Amino acid sequence: MTRRVYVLNGPNLGRLGSREPDVYGSTSYKGLVEECTRLGEELGFEVEVRETNDEGEMIRWLHEAADGSVPVVLNPGAFTHYSYGMRDAAAQLTAPLIEVHISNPHAREEFRHTSVVAAVATGTIAGFGIGSYRLALRALADELPG
């Protein structure tokens, strides 16, 4: 049985590959989608990767995941630091939520050190570039029942 997993990305992540490559690497958003989809298949997941610059849309996706008991890998982008609406939607999830970040927020500007999502996440993976997504998908494979 293939398990559906959402990989949800917040603002500016659709610009991967061109956005500050010294911070976010050279992999494009398309490359991220391909990598998550490929590894997901290997792990027995049907991975759906989404990206939005709209906080309301992210909240609707989290509601959809909660209603369907769909596990989520979430890179909230800038929403990480201030979106209590997104945090409250994430708290409603009934399946694991792994928060991911490409860079290490604690090695960056002080405003990035606080995550409003971390307290409601199953776990957080940060600082491994695109590898943070691979680690999160593998963590879900370990967390979810056979």
Secondary structure, 3 states (H helix, E strand, C coil): CCEEEEEEECCCHHHCCCCCHHHHCCCCHHHHHHHHHHHHHHHCEEEEEEECCCHHHHHHHHHHHHHHCCCEEEECHHHHHCCHHHHHHHCCCCCCEEEEECCCHHHCCHHHHCCCCHHHCCEEEECCCCHHHHHHHHHHHHHCCC
